[in-house]
Amino acid sequence: MERIIKDLEFSARRLEPDIIERKKLLGKVIGYCQEFLNDLPNLPSYHFTEDKGRDINNWPIVDEPGEIDNLLNLIKTNVDSPGLNPASGRHLGYIPGGGIFHSALGDFMADITNRYAGVFFASPGAVRMENMLTNWMASIVGYPETAGGNLTSGGSIANLIGIVTARDAHSIKARDIEKTVVYMTAQAHHSIDKALRIGGLNECIRRLIPLDNSFRMKPEELERAIIKDRNSGLNPWLIVASAGTTDVGAVDPIVEIGQISRKHNLWLHLDAAYGGFFILCPSGKEVLKGLDKSDTIIMDPHKSLFLPYGSGAIIVKDKLKLLESHHYSANYMQDTEASREEFAPGDLSPELSKHFRGLRLWLPLKLLGLRPFRDALEEKIQLSRYFYREISKLSGFELGPFPELSVVTFRYKPKSGDINKFNKALLNEIQKGERVFISSTKLKNKFTLRLAVVSFRTHLDTIDELIEILKEKVAFLTK
Ligand SMILES: *Cc1c(COP(=O)(O)O)cnc(C)c1O
């Protein structure tokens, strides 16, 4: 028996590389990453390929070991080449993500040390670090000391946690759902609808409040709808407002909406997944007034704090409401309860065992300090306003609302022909060029181009390049 065990041990020990093997693998992987970063300024922002990474399927998971050089090659050609390149500063579509280097170091450390950040007893320091980060977010939003939150994998999960918390805080039970009303706008992110559905609330009534000319919720219409619903025996429950919509970057009038929510006793959930961290810079602070009037707010460090994907956050003004919706107990967890000094992600979210995602946020913030984040955010706003100004100087372009944050919508009006078709062709030409990537949307049923400046790698030269490409492609399509 011992011989069998020893044989198994010999094979199992392959899971623990020695220092020589570690050095070799680190050298290869770091070499790959360094080359990627060196090449990045010249890599396409979107790469169209025939095979779309299909070759990955020709390398099934088998018993035998692989060779690191081959595997890095497979990743390079099948994963890091086809499709969108979110690491590129020339990615200006949708809401670009980040990917700061220092976060990767935090992730690497978190993976090596593998601290258990779900439970206070298991890793009090890791839990304190994550709580300290959510408390910091609560403070920049202007929430009181009662606030707390959770670092999530992204905004969609954060919205789900927020909506479930709001549901329980207002004691919405299955029998109440059909009479329960949610107020939002047509510009609300689709993850709100998804969260309502996953949260068992799909049968509730959704009131889409009319928008002003800049795609912001009209507060007087909101109040009118609430009063009307209450008078007809319905249960007005939740207002979902946006602090930076995905489509146009619009910020709803949060101060007024906050007053209405308090006056009529509704829960106010703020979706600031994209816009939230702009509060850190002067122009953003001017636009994002009244965030503290909400009951819950979500913000994505993987958007406006330039982190790699996998970082969202939910902050709740009254931490206990978050706890009431998510705490648990189990016999096999009994010895973790006694020494608890702080609530942990296991108490405050649907998760238990989880990635220690605090470190990827804490390390860059501490290493770099807040200053470069503040300045990069202000730079993004100024870049989008610069683009807005430069495009308005060109003849033939029609612009959407002035960018309060960092999204600009626009389209070209050719002298003749179908405007929608022209802009679709223009977008196609720009994307096919692979140099800069912008995306499109439909506003008031019109095909509209949009630019979102969110990447920390986007600077003035990229915006100038985009303007040149726009001029060139318009000239090409109108000749
Ligand atoms: C991106 C976004 C979301 C969803 O966040 P994910 O991190 O992609 O899950 C929600 N709301 C808004 C306004 C967004 O821009």
Ligand as a Chemical Component Dictionary entry (heavy atoms), coordinates in Angstrom:
data_LIG
# 
_chem_comp.id                   LIG 
_chem_comp.type                 NON-POLYMER 
_chem_comp.pdbx_formal_charge   0 
_chem_comp.three_letter_code    LIG 
# 
loop_
_chem_comp_atom.comp_id 
_chem_comp_atom.atom_id 
_chem_comp_atom.alt_atom_id 
_chem_comp_atom.type_symbol 
_chem_comp_atom.charge 
_chem_comp_atom.model_Cartn_x 
_chem_comp_atom.model_Cartn_y 
_chem_comp_atom.model_Cartn_z 
_chem_comp_atom.pdbx_ordinal 
LIG C1 C1 C 0 -20.962 47.902 -17.892 1  
LIG C2 C2 C 0 -22.191 48.331 -17.221 2  
LIG C3 C3 C 0 -22.931 47.443 -16.434 3  
LIG C4 C4 C 0 -22.580 45.981 -16.323 4  
LIG O1 O1 O 0 -21.350 45.812 -15.711 5  
LIG P1 P1 P 0 -20.426 44.513 -16.019 6  
LIG O2 O2 O 0 -19.226 44.823 -15.220 7  
LIG O3 O3 O 0 -20.194 44.515 -17.500 8  
LIG O4 O4 O 0 -21.158 43.315 -15.571 9  
LIG C5 C5 C 0 -24.023 47.934 -15.747 10 
LIG N1 N1 N 0 -24.386 49.224 -15.863 11 
LIG C6 C6 C 0 -23.717 50.107 -16.629 12 
LIG C7 C7 C 0 -24.171 51.525 -16.706 13 
LIG C8 C8 C 0 -22.592 49.681 -17.344 14 
LIG O5 O5 O 0 -21.932 50.557 -18.116 15 
# 
loop_
_chem_comp_bond.comp_id 
_chem_comp_bond.atom_id_1 
_chem_comp_bond.atom_id_2 
_chem_comp_bond.value_order 
_chem_comp_bond.pdbx_ordinal 
LIG C1 C2 SING 1  
LIG C2 C3 SING 2  
LIG C2 C8 DOUB 3  
LIG C3 C4 SING 4  
LIG C3 C5 DOUB 5  
LIG C4 O1 SING 6  
LIG O1 P1 SING 7  
LIG P1 O2 DOUB 8  
LIG P1 O3 SING 9  
LIG P1 O4 SING 10 
LIG C5 N1 SING 11 
LIG N1 C6 DOUB 12 
LIG C6 C7 SING 13 
LIG C6 C8 SING 14 
LIG C8 O5 SING 15 
# 
